């Protein structure tokens, strides 16, 4: 009697493992899809903000980036 029970238990364990693995992969795919979508939206919004920035602010930011910020000797 121990033989058939252990075989049935083994099949159930393998089925449980397969269902759990498929569920994990499906959940991971959903998380990746949601992350890609929100990242793409953020990049579009960020690009739009950069384009709308006034020229004076763009020059100031560019100068700060080139000189290393306000702490550089040339900015003092």
PDB file of N, CA, C and O in Angstrom:
ATOM      1  N   UNK A   1       0.806  -1.197   0.000  1.00  0.00           N
ATOM      2  CA  UNK A   1       0.000   0.000   0.000  1.00  0.00           C
ATOM      3  C   UNK A   1       0.852   1.266   0.000  1.00  0.00           C
ATOM      4  O   UNK A   1       0.401   2.306  -0.480  1.00  0.00           O
ATOM      5  N   UNK A   2       2.031   1.202   0.509  1.00  0.00           N
ATOM      6  CA  UNK A   2       2.873   2.396   0.596  1.00  0.00           C
ATOM      7  C   UNK A   2       3.311   2.860  -0.787  1.00  0.00           C
ATOM      8  O   UNK A   2       3.502   4.057  -1.005  1.00  0.00           O
ATOM      9  N   UNK A   3       3.476   1.914  -1.739  1.00  0.00           N
ATOM     10  CA  UNK A   3       3.935   2.266  -3.077  1.00  0.00           C
ATOM     11  C   UNK A   3       2.997   3.218  -3.808  1.00  0.00           C
ATOM     12  O   UNK A   3       3.442   4.285  -4.232  1.00  0.00           O
ATOM     13  N   UNK A   4       1.709   2.878  -3.977  1.00  0.00           N
ATOM     14  CA  UNK A   4       0.805   3.760  -4.716  1.00  0.00           C
ATOM     15  C   UNK A   4       0.622   5.118  -4.032  1.00  0.00           C
ATOM     16  O   UNK A   4       0.506   6.144  -4.703  1.00  0.00           O
ATOM     17  N   UNK A   5       0.595   5.119  -2.716  1.00  0.00           N
ATOM     18  CA  UNK A   5       0.422   6.410  -2.024  1.00  0.00           C
ATOM     19  C   UNK A   5       1.611   7.328  -2.274  1.00  0.00           C
ATOM     20  O   UNK A   5       1.438   8.518  -2.541  1.00  0.00           O
ATOM     21  N   UNK A   6       2.801   6.781  -2.189  1.00  0.00           N
ATOM     22  CA  UNK A   6       3.973   7.624  -2.371  1.00  0.00           C
ATOM     23  C   UNK A   6       4.057   8.116  -3.825  1.00  0.00           C
ATOM     24  O   UNK A   6       4.487   9.240  -4.083  1.00  0.00           O
ATOM     25  N   UNK A   7       3.643   7.264  -4.762  1.00  0.00           N
ATOM     26  CA  UNK A   7       3.643   7.695  -6.158  1.00  0.00           C
ATOM     27  C   UNK A   7       2.625   8.813  -6.373  1.00  0.00           C
ATOM     28  O   UNK A   7       2.922   9.800  -7.047  1.00  0.00           O
ATOM     29  N   UNK A   8       1.448   8.669  -5.815  1.00  0.00           N
ATOM     30  CA  UNK A   8       0.425   9.702  -5.940  1.00  0.00           C
ATOM     31  C   UNK A   8       0.887  10.978  -5.270  1.00  0.00           C
ATOM     32  O   UNK A   8       0.692  12.071  -5.801  1.00  0.00           O
ATOM     33  N   UNK A   9       1.495  10.844  -4.108  1.00  0.00           N
ATOM     34  CA  UNK A   9       2.029  12.022  -3.416  1.00  0.00           C
ATOM     35  C   UNK A   9       3.119  12.686  -4.230  1.00  0.00           C
ATOM     36  O   UNK A   9       3.235  13.911  -4.237  1.00  0.00           O
ATOM     37  N   UNK A  10       3.916  11.887  -4.914  1.00  0.00           N
ATOM     38  CA  UNK A  10       4.971  12.443  -5.762  1.00  0.00           C
ATOM     39  C   UNK A  10       4.402  13.222  -6.926  1.00  0.00           C
ATOM     40  O   UNK A  10       4.915  14.283  -7.282  1.00  0.00           O
ATOM     41  N   UNK A  11       3.325  12.691  -7.530  1.00  0.00           N
ATOM     42  CA  UNK A  11       2.681  13.376  -8.654  1.00  0.00           C
ATOM     43  C   UNK A  11       2.086  14.696  -8.175  1.00  0.00           C
ATOM     44  O   UNK A  11       2.203  15.718  -8.851  1.00  0.00           O
ATOM     45  N   UNK A  12       1.456  14.670  -7.023  1.00  0.00           N
ATOM     46  CA  UNK A  12       0.858  15.889  -6.475  1.00  0.00           C
ATOM     47  C   UNK A  12       1.946  16.923  -6.190  1.00  0.00           C
ATOM     48  O   UNK A  12       1.769  18.113  -6.448  1.00  0.00           O
ATOM     49  N   UNK A  13       3.070  16.454  -5.656  1.00  0.00           N
ATOM     50  CA  UNK A  13       4.166  17.375  -5.355  1.00  0.00           C
ATOM     51  C   UNK A  13       4.732  17.992  -6.640  1.00  0.00           C
ATOM     52  O   UNK A  13       5.049  19.181  -6.668  1.00  0.00           O
ATOM     53  N   UNK A  14       4.858  17.204  -7.683  1.00  0.00           N
ATOM     54  CA  UNK A  14       5.372  17.720  -8.945  1.00  0.00           C
ATOM     55  C   UNK A  14       4.372  18.703  -9.551  1.00  0.00           C
ATOM     56  O   UNK A  14       4.768  19.745 -10.073  1.00  0.00           O
ATOM     57  N   UNK A  15       3.073  18.380  -9.486  1.00  0.00           N
ATOM     58  CA  UNK A  15       2.059  19.301  -9.997  1.00  0.00           C
ATOM     59  C   UNK A  15       2.075  20.609  -9.213  1.00  0.00           C
ATOM     60  O   UNK A  15       1.974  21.685  -9.804  1.00  0.00           O
ATOM     61  N   UNK A  16       2.201  20.530  -7.890  1.00  0.00           N
ATOM     62  CA  UNK A  16       2.250  21.727  -7.052  1.00  0.00           C
ATOM     63  C   UNK A  16       3.467  22.576  -7.418  1.00  0.00           C
ATOM     64  O   UNK A  16       3.374  23.800  -7.513  1.00  0.00           O
ATOM     65  N   UNK A  17       4.598  21.921  -7.620  1.00  0.00           N
ATOM     66  CA  UNK A  17       5.811  22.639  -7.992  1.00  0.00           C
ATOM     67  C   UNK A  17       5.648  23.321  -9.356  1.00  0.00           C
ATOM     68  O   UNK A  17       6.071  24.463  -9.538  1.00  0.00           O
ATOM     69  N   UNK A  18       5.039  22.621 -10.300  1.00  0.00           N
ATOM     70  CA  UNK A  18       4.837  23.199 -11.631  1.00  0.00           C
ATOM     71  C   UNK A  18       3.891  24.394 -11.576  1.00  0.00           C
ATOM     72  O   UNK A  18       4.168  25.428 -12.184  1.00  0.00           O
ATOM     73  N   UNK A  19       2.786  24.267 -10.861  1.00  0.00           N
ATOM     74  CA  UNK A  19       1.819  25.362 -10.750  1.00  0.00           C
ATOM     75  C   UNK A  19       2.446  26.553 -10.040  1.00  0.00           C
ATOM     76  O   UNK A  19       2.236  27.695 -10.447  1.00  0.00           O
ATOM     77  N   UNK A  20       3.210  26.300  -8.988  1.00  0.00           N
ATOM     78  CA  UNK A  20       3.874  27.376  -8.256  1.00  0.00           C
ATOM     79  C   UNK A  20       4.894  28.091  -9.149  1.00  0.00           C
ATOM     80  O   UNK A  20       4.980  29.319  -9.137  1.00  0.00           O
ATOM     81  N   UNK A  21       5.648  27.335  -9.906  1.00  0.00           N
ATOM     82  CA  UNK A  21       6.653  27.936 -10.793  1.00  0.00           C
ATOM     83  C   UNK A  21       6.001  28.781 -11.882  1.00  0.00           C
ATOM     84  O   UNK A  21       6.463  29.883 -12.175  1.00  0.00           O
ATOM     85  N   UNK A  22       4.940  28.271 -12.474  1.00  0.00           N
ATOM     86  CA  UNK A  22       4.233  29.020 -13.515  1.00  0.00           C
ATOM     87  C   UNK A  22       3.620  30.294 -12.927  1.00  0.00           C
ATOM     88  O   UNK A  22       3.658  31.349 -13.560  1.00  0.00           O
ATOM     89  N   UNK A  23       3.067  30.201 -11.744  1.00  0.00           N
ATOM     90  CA  UNK A  23       2.508  31.385 -11.074  1.00  0.00           C
ATOM     91  C   UNK A  23       3.574  32.427 -10.789  1.00  0.00           C
ATOM     92  O   UNK A  23       3.345  33.623 -10.971  1.00  0.00           O
ATOM     93  N   UNK A  24       4.742  31.976 -10.342  1.00  0.00           N
ATOM     94  CA  UNK A  24       5.842  32.899 -10.068  1.00  0.00           C
ATOM     95  C   UNK A  24       6.283  33.603 -11.352  1.00  0.00           C
ATOM     96  O   UNK A  24       6.494  34.816 -11.356  1.00  0.00           O
ATOM     97  N   UNK A  25       6.419  32.857 -12.422  1.00  0.00           N
ATOM     98  CA  UNK A  25       6.823  33.451 -13.700  1.00  0.00           C
ATOM     99  C   UNK A  25       5.777  34.435 -14.214  1.00  0.00           C
ATOM    100  O   UNK A  25       6.124  35.482 -14.761  1.00  0.00           O
ATOM    101  N   UNK A  26       4.508  34.104 -14.043  1.00  0.00           N
ATOM    102  CA  UNK A  26       3.444  35.007 -14.478  1.00  0.00           C
ATOM    103  C   UNK A  26       3.467  36.300 -13.662  1.00  0.00           C
ATOM    104  O   UNK A  26       3.334  37.389 -14.222  1.00  0.00           O
ATOM    105  N   UNK A  27       3.633  36.186 -12.349  1.00  0.00           N
ATOM    106  CA  UNK A  27       3.693  37.379 -11.497  1.00  0.00           C
ATOM    107  C   UNK A  27       4.907  38.235 -11.855  1.00  0.00           C
ATOM    108  O   UNK A  27       4.815  39.462 -11.884  1.00  0.00           O
ATOM    109  N   UNK A  28       6.038  37.594 -12.125  1.00  0.00           N
ATOM    110  CA  UNK A  28       7.240  38.331 -12.521  1.00  0.00           C
ATOM    111  C   UNK A  28       7.021  39.061 -13.838  1.00  0.00           C
ATOM    112  O   UNK A  28       7.449  40.205 -13.992  1.00  0.00           O
ATOM    113  N   UNK A  29       6.363  38.413 -14.785  1.00  0.00           N
ATOM    114  CA  UNK A  29       6.078  39.049 -16.077  1.00  0.00           C
ATOM    115  C   UNK A  29       5.181  40.273 -15.904  1.00  0.00           C
ATOM    116  O   UNK A  29       5.383  41.290 -16.567  1.00  0.00           O
ATOM    117  N   UNK A  30       4.198  40.179 -15.018  1.00  0.00           N
ATOM    118  CA  UNK A  30       3.303  41.315 -14.769  1.00  0.00           C
ATOM    119  C   UNK A  30       4.085  42.481 -14.172  1.00  0.00           C
ATOM    120  O   UNK A  30       3.906  43.624 -14.593  1.00  0.00           O
ATOM    121  N   UNK A  31       4.945  42.206 -13.199  1.00  0.00           N
ATOM    122  CA  UNK A  31       5.743  43.264 -12.572  1.00  0.00           C
ATOM    123  C   UNK A  31       6.661  43.928 -13.597  1.00  0.00           C
ATOM    124  O   UNK A  31       6.785  45.152 -13.612  1.00  0.00           O
ATOM    125  N   UNK A  32       7.296  43.144 -14.442  1.00  0.00           N
ATOM    126  CA  UNK A  32       8.183  43.698 -15.470  1.00  0.00           C
ATOM    127  C   UNK A  32       7.389  44.565 -16.449  1.00  0.00           C
ATOM    128  O   UNK A  32       7.836  45.651 -16.816  1.00  0.00           O
ATOM    129  N   UNK A  33       6.228  44.097 -16.870  1.00  0.00           N
ATOM    130  CA  UNK A  33       5.411  44.859 -17.818  1.00  0.00           C
ATOM    131  C   UNK A  33       4.965  46.182 -17.210  1.00  0.00           C
ATOM    132  O   UNK A  33       5.022  47.214 -17.878  1.00  0.00           O
ATOM    133  N   UNK A  34       4.526  46.170 -15.965  1.00  0.00           N
ATOM    134  CA  UNK A  34       4.098  47.405 -15.315  1.00  0.00           C
ATOM    135  C   UNK A  34       5.268  48.363 -15.134  1.00  0.00           C
ATOM    136  O   UNK A  34       5.114  49.572 -15.307  1.00  0.00           O
ATOM    137  N   UNK A  35       6.434  47.832 -14.788  1.00  0.00           N
ATOM    138  CA  UNK A  35       7.615  48.673 -14.612  1.00  0.00           C
ATOM    139  C   UNK A  35       8.065  49.311 -15.905  1.00  0.00           C
ATOM    140  O   UNK A  35       8.451  50.480 -15.918  1.00  0.00           O
ATOM    141  N   UNK A  36       8.024  48.567 -16.986  1.00  0.00           N
ATOM    142  CA  UNK A  36       8.438  49.119 -18.280  1.00  0.00           C
ATOM    143  C   UNK A  36       7.495  50.234 -18.715  1.00  0.00           C
ATOM    144  O   UNK A  36       7.928  51.254 -19.251  1.00  0.00           O
ATOM    145  N   UNK A  37       6.207  50.028 -18.479  1.00  0.00           N
ATOM    146  CA  UNK A  37       5.224  51.023 -18.891  1.00  0.00           C
ATOM    147  C   UNK A  37       5.381  52.320 -18.100  1.00  0.00           C
ATOM    148  O   UNK A  37       5.347  53.408 -18.674  1.00  0.00           O
ATOM    149  N   UNK A  38       5.552  52.203 -16.791  1.00  0.00           N
ATOM    150  CA  UNK A  38       5.680  53.417 -15.990  1.00  0.00           C
ATOM    151  C   UNK A  38       7.009  54.110 -16.257  1.00  0.00           C
ATOM    152  O   UNK A  38       7.082  55.338 -16.207  1.00  0.00           O
ATOM    153  N   UNK A  39       8.061  53.348 -16.538  1.00  0.00           N
ATOM    154  CA  UNK A  39       9.348  53.956 -16.861  1.00  0.00           C
ATOM    155  C   UNK A  39       9.261  54.707 -18.185  1.00  0.00           C
ATOM    156  O   UNK A  39       9.799  55.807 -18.307  1.00  0.00           O
ATOM    157  N   UNK A  40       8.601  54.133 -19.162  1.00  0.00           N
ATOM    158  CA  UNK A  40       8.451  54.805 -20.451  1.00  0.00           C
ATOM    159  C   UNK A  40       7.657  56.099 -20.281  1.00  0.00           C
ATOM    160  O   UNK A  40       7.997  57.117 -20.884  1.00  0.00           O
ATOM    161  N   UNK A  41       6.610  56.066 -19.468  1.00  0.00           N
ATOM    162  CA  UNK A  41       5.809  57.273 -19.232  1.00  0.00           C
ATOM    163  C   UNK A  41       6.653  58.338 -18.542  1.00  0.00           C
ATOM    164  O   UNK A  41       6.575  59.514 -18.899  1.00  0.00           O
ATOM    165  N   UNK A  42       7.456  57.941 -17.560  1.00  0.00           N
ATOM    166  CA  UNK A  42       8.307  58.888 -16.845  1.00  0.00           C
ATOM    167  C   UNK A  42       9.327  59.517 -17.801  1.00  0.00           C
ATOM    168  O   UNK A  42       9.574  60.721 -17.738  1.00  0.00           O
ATOM    169  N   UNK A  43       9.918  58.707 -18.683  1.00  0.00           N
ATOM    170  CA  UNK A  43      10.902  59.234 -19.631  1.00  0.00           C
ATOM    171  C   UNK A  43      10.263  60.227 -20.598  1.00  0.00           C
ATOM    172  O   UNK A  43      10.875  61.242 -20.934  1.00  0.00           O
ATOM    173  N   UNK A  44       9.037  59.946 -21.050  1.00  0.00           N
ATOM    174  CA  UNK A  44       8.341  60.897 -21.932  1.00  0.00           C
ATOM    175  C   UNK A  44       8.076  62.215 -21.209  1.00  0.00           C
ATOM    176  O   UNK A  44       8.300  63.289 -21.766  1.00  0.00           O
ATOM    177  N   UNK A  45       7.597  62.129 -19.961  1.00  0.00           N
ATOM    178  CA  UNK A  45       7.317  63.343 -19.196  1.00  0.00           C
ATOM    179  C   UNK A  45       8.596  64.112 -18.909  1.00  0.00           C
ATOM    180  O   UNK A  45       8.612  65.341 -18.969  1.00  0.00           O
ATOM    181  N   UNK A  46       9.659  63.397 -18.601  1.00  0.00           N
ATOM    182  CA  UNK A  46      10.937  64.035 -18.305  1.00  0.00           C
ATOM    183  C   UNK A  46      11.478  64.747 -19.544  1.00  0.00           C
ATOM    184  O   UNK A  46      11.996  65.860 -19.441  1.00  0.00           O
ATOM    185  N   UNK A  47      11.365  64.125 -20.699  1.00  0.00           N
ATOM    186  CA  UNK A  47      11.828  64.738 -21.943  1.00  0.00           C
ATOM    187  C   UNK A  47      11.006  65.989 -22.239  1.00  0.00           C
ATOM    188  O   UNK A  47      11.550  66.985 -22.717  1.00  0.00           O
ATOM    189  N   UNK A  48       9.728  65.950 -21.967  1.00  0.00           N
ATOM    190  CA  UNK A  48       8.878  67.119 -22.184  1.00  0.00           C
ATOM    191  C   UNK A  48       9.262  68.262 -21.269  1.00  0.00           C
ATOM    192  O   UNK A  48       9.252  69.417 -21.695  1.00  0.00           O
ATOM    193  N   UNK A  49       9.598  67.972 -20.026  1.00  0.00           N
ATOM    194  CA  UNK A  49      10.024  69.019 -19.094  1.00  0.00           C
ATOM    195  C   UNK A  49      11.341  69.627 -19.542  1.00  0.00           C
ATOM    196  O   UNK A  49      11.531  70.838 -19.435  1.00  0.00           O
ATOM    197  N   UNK A  50      12.253  68.804 -20.041  1.00  0.00           N
ATOM    198  CA  UNK A  50      13.545  69.324 -20.488  1.00  0.00           C
ATOM    199  C   UNK A  50      13.386  70.257 -21.680  1.00  0.00           C
ATOM    200  O   UNK A  50      14.077  71.271 -21.770  1.00  0.00           O
ATOM    201  N   UNK A  51      12.483  69.923 -22.596  1.00  0.00           N
ATOM    202  CA  UNK A  51      12.272  70.758 -23.776  1.00  0.00           C
ATOM    203  C   UNK A  51      11.633  72.087 -23.413  1.00  0.00           C
ATOM    204  O   UNK A  51      11.913  73.094 -24.064  1.00  0.00           O
ATOM    205  N   UNK A  52      10.780  72.119 -22.390  1.00  0.00           N
ATOM    206  CA  UNK A  52      10.065  73.339 -22.036  1.00  0.00           C
ATOM    207  C   UNK A  52      10.882  74.254 -21.130  1.00  0.00           C
ATOM    208  O   UNK A  52      10.442  75.365 -20.835  1.00  0.00           O
ATOM    209  N   UNK A  53      12.047  73.824 -20.685  1.00  0.00           N
ATOM    210  CA  UNK A  53      12.847  74.638 -19.776  1.00  0.00           C
ATOM    211  C   UNK A  53      13.333  75.901 -20.490  1.00  0.00           C
ATOM    212  O   UNK A  53      13.834  75.810 -21.610  1.00  0.00           O
ATOM    213  N   UNK A  54      13.200  77.060 -19.876  1.00  0.00           N
ATOM    214  CA  UNK A  54      13.638  78.304 -20.517  1.00  0.00           C
ATOM    215  C   UNK A  54      15.129  78.278 -20.839  1.00  0.00           C
ATOM    216  O   UNK A  54      15.904  77.588 -20.176  1.00  0.00           O
ATOM    217  N   UNK A  55      15.521  79.030 -21.852  1.00  0.00           N
ATOM    218  CA  UNK A  55      16.913  79.038 -22.310  1.00  0.00           C
ATOM    219  C   UNK A  55      17.851  79.527 -21.222  1.00  0.00           C
ATOM    220  O   UNK A  55      18.967  79.019 -21.112  1.00  0.00           O
ATOM    221  N   UNK A  56      17.437  80.499 -20.412  1.00  0.00           N
ATOM    222  CA  UNK A  56      18.300  81.028 -19.343  1.00  0.00           C
ATOM    223  C   UNK A  56      18.616  79.925 -18.344  1.00  0.00           C
ATOM    224  O   UNK A  56      19.763  79.781 -17.919  1.00  0.00           O
ATOM    225  N   UNK A  57      17.624  79.158 -17.972  1.00  0.00           N
ATOM    226  CA  UNK A  57      17.835  78.069 -17.014  1.00  0.00           C
ATOM    227  C   UNK A  57      18.724  77.001 -17.641  1.00  0.00           C
ATOM    228  O   UNK A  57      19.601  76.458 -16.970  1.00  0.00           O
ATOM    229  N   UNK A  58      18.507  76.693 -18.929  1.00  0.00           N
ATOM    230  CA  UNK A  58      19.343  75.693 -19.592  1.00  0.00           C
ATOM    231  C   UNK A  58      20.806  76.114 -19.578  1.00  0.00           C
ATOM    232  O   UNK A  58      21.682  75.294 -19.303  1.00  0.00           O
ATOM    233  N   UNK A  59      21.082  77.390 -19.872  1.00  0.00           N
ATOM    234  CA  UNK A  59      22.473  77.859 -19.868  1.00  0.00           C
ATOM    235  C   UNK A  59      23.082  77.750 -18.479  1.00  0.00           C
ATOM    236  O   UNK A  59      24.229  77.326 -18.338  1.00  0.00           O
ATOM    237  N   UNK A  60      22.330  78.126 -17.456  1.00  0.00           N
ATOM    238  CA  UNK A  60      22.836  78.066 -16.079  1.00  0.00           C
ATOM    239  C   UNK A  60      23.148  76.625 -15.678  1.00  0.00           C
ATOM    240  O   UNK A  60      24.199  76.354 -15.097  1.00  0.00           O
ATOM    241  N   UNK A  61      22.237  75.703 -15.989  1.00  0.00           N
ATOM    242  CA  UNK A  61      22.449  74.297 -15.651  1.00  0.00           C
ATOM    243  C   UNK A  61      23.640  73.741 -16.412  1.00  0.00           C
ATOM    244  O   UNK A  61      24.450  73.003 -15.851  1.00  0.00           O
ATOM    245  N   UNK A  62      23.750  74.090 -17.681  1.00  0.00           N
ATOM    246  CA  UNK A  62      24.876  73.607 -18.480  1.00  0.00           C
ATOM    247  C   UNK A  62      26.191  74.136 -17.927  1.00  0.00           C
ATOM    248  O   UNK A  62      27.172  73.398 -17.848  1.00  0.00           O
ATOM    249  N   UNK A  63      26.219  75.413 -17.542  1.00  0.00           N
ATOM    250  CA  UNK A  63      27.436  75.995 -16.992  1.00  0.00           C
ATOM    251  C   UNK A  63      27.812  75.311 -15.676  1.00  0.00           C
ATOM    252  O   UNK A  63      28.986  75.032 -15.434  1.00  0.00           O
ATOM    253  N   UNK A  64      26.820  75.043 -14.828  1.00  0.00           N
ATOM    254  CA  UNK A  64      27.096  74.375 -13.550  1.00  0.00           C
ATOM    255  C   UNK A  64      27.622  72.968 -13.779  1.00  0.00           C
ATOM    256  O   UNK A  64      28.530  72.517 -13.081  1.00  0.00           O
ATOM    257  N   UNK A  65      27.056  72.282 -14.749  1.00  0.00           N
ATOM    258  CA  UNK A  65      27.526  70.921 -15.028  1.00  0.00           C
ATOM    259  C   UNK A  65      28.948  70.941 -15.563  1.00  0.00           C
ATOM    260  O   UNK A  65      29.760  70.092 -15.192  1.00  0.00           O
ATOM    261  N   UNK A  66      29.263  71.905 -16.436  1.00  0.00           N
ATOM    262  CA  UNK A  66      30.591  71.982 -17.020  1.00  0.00           C
ATOM    263  C   UNK A  66      31.645  72.360 -15.987  1.00  0.00           C
ATOM    264  O   UNK A  66      32.761  71.842 -16.022  1.00  0.00           O
ATOM    265  N   UNK A  67      31.302  73.255 -15.075  1.00  0.00           N
ATOM    266  CA  UNK A  67      32.280  73.742 -14.100  1.00  0.00           C
ATOM    267  C   UNK A  67      32.320  72.894 -12.847  1.00  0.00           C
ATOM    268  O   UNK A  67      33.204  73.089 -12.013  1.00  0.00           O
ATOM    269  N   UNK A  68      31.406  71.970 -12.683  1.00  0.00           N
ATOM    270  CA  UNK A  68      31.403  71.132 -11.483  1.00  0.00           C
ATOM    271  C   UNK A  68      30.580  71.724 -10.363  1.00  0.00           C
ATOM    272  O   UNK A  68      30.766  71.338  -9.209  1.00  0.00           O
ATOM    273  N   UNK A  69      29.691  72.631 -10.646  1.00  0.00           N
ATOM    274  CA  UNK A  69      28.824  73.220  -9.628  1.00  0.00           C
ATOM    275  C   UNK A  69      29.416  74.474  -9.039  1.00  0.00           C
ATOM    276  O   UNK A  69      30.427  74.977  -9.531  1.00  0.00           O
ATOM    277  N   UNK A  70      28.798  74.989  -7.986  1.00  0.00           N
ATOM    278  CA  UNK A  70      29.222  76.240  -7.369  1.00  0.00           C
ATOM    279  C   UNK A  70      30.523  76.093  -6.582  1.00  0.00           C
ATOM    280  O   UNK A  70      31.119  77.103  -6.207  1.00  0.00           O
ATOM    281  N   UNK A  71      30.972  74.900  -6.326  1.00  0.00           N
ATOM    282  CA  UNK A  71      32.159  74.683  -5.509  1.00  0.00           C
ATOM    283  C   UNK A  71      33.445  74.763  -6.307  1.00  0.00           C
ATOM    284  O   UNK A  71      34.530  74.727  -5.727  1.00  0.00           O
ATOM    285  N   UNK A  72      33.349  74.870  -7.608  1.00  0.00           N
ATOM    286  CA  UNK A  72      34.570  74.907  -8.405  1.00  0.00           C
ATOM    287  C   UNK A  72      35.240  76.265  -8.257  1.00  0.00           C
ATOM    288  O   UNK A  72      34.550  77.253  -8.011  1.00  0.00           O
ATOM    289  N   UNK A  73      36.570  76.351  -8.399  1.00  0.00           N
ATOM    290  CA  UNK A  73      37.283  77.631  -8.234  1.00  0.00           C
ATOM    291  C   UNK A  73      36.853  78.682  -9.239  1.00  0.00           C
ATOM    292  O   UNK A  73      36.872  79.869  -8.914  1.00  0.00           O
ATOM    293  N   UNK A  74      36.465  78.294 -10.453  1.00  0.00           N
ATOM    294  CA  UNK A  74      36.085  79.289 -11.462  1.00  0.00           C
ATOM    295  C   UNK A  74      34.738  79.929 -11.165  1.00  0.00           C
ATOM    296  O   UNK A  74      34.471  81.024 -11.662  1.00  0.00           O
ATOM    297  N   UNK A  75      33.882  79.296 -10.379  1.00  0.00           N
ATOM    298  CA  UNK A  75      32.572  79.835 -10.066  1.00  0.00           C
ATOM    299  C   UNK A  75      32.633  80.829  -8.918  1.00  0.00           C
ATOM    300  O   UNK A  75      31.654  81.539  -8.687  1.00  0.00           O
ATOM    301  N   UNK A  76      33.718  80.908  -8.203  1.00  0.00           N
ATOM    302  CA  UNK A  76      33.816  81.803  -7.046  1.00  0.00           C
ATOM    303  C   UNK A  76      34.153  83.179  -7.406  1.00  0.00           C
ATOM    304  O   UNK A  76      34.267  84.036  -6.529  1.00  0.00           O
TER     305      UNK A  76
END
